[in-house]
Amino acid sequence: MSRKRETVESVQSDVLAAIAHVSAVARAERDEPRVHAADWLDGLFTEIRGEHHLREAAAEALTLYGGVASFSDAGTAESSYAVTQLGAALRHARTWSTRDQAPIAFRVTAYAYTTRWLRREVRGFRYDALWSDGRVDRDVLRSTYGGHSTDYHTTSRALESTCPVAGTGPWIEHGSGKPIDGPA
């Protein structure tokens, strides 16, 4: 990435290029469900009307990513690479204009899933971030939003200690590690 300031149009262009790559790979592999999803995504990002609309479209598009049998559960190395690149572009579009801010709280959701190759039952985690404007970013990495290392350590310890075996834990205030009220 270059050091110049990004615009809505440049981020939108990156997402559309990633969608085109997924679409081309899916068409070559005759993966009709992924072709249909890529066409839906293309329509979603073609008519972007500003920064807020871009973030909303990215959030909606990220709902395709989830557990087993989701959009991100690719079968070949090429489709896996294309889907991974699209996921990165969508996460960037979701948060690119808020990089200088920090979320006010995080929460963790624990779930059980079966591994693809060994068919073992394991525990997975998803992290959500709550922003001061009430917006919730779902499925983020805790380290995505940076901050001071002691803030990260305090918050991550509180998240781990309040995480249920399965289900969603409480919102944990960034930096203090205290549970706070937040959206469901």
Beta strands, then each sheet from edge to edge (+ up, - down):
strand 1: 105-114
strand 2: 121-130
strand 3: 136-140
strand 4: 167-168
strand 5: 171-173
strand 6: 179-180
sheet 1: 3+ 2- 1+ 4-
sheet 2: 3+ 2- 1+ 5- 6+
end
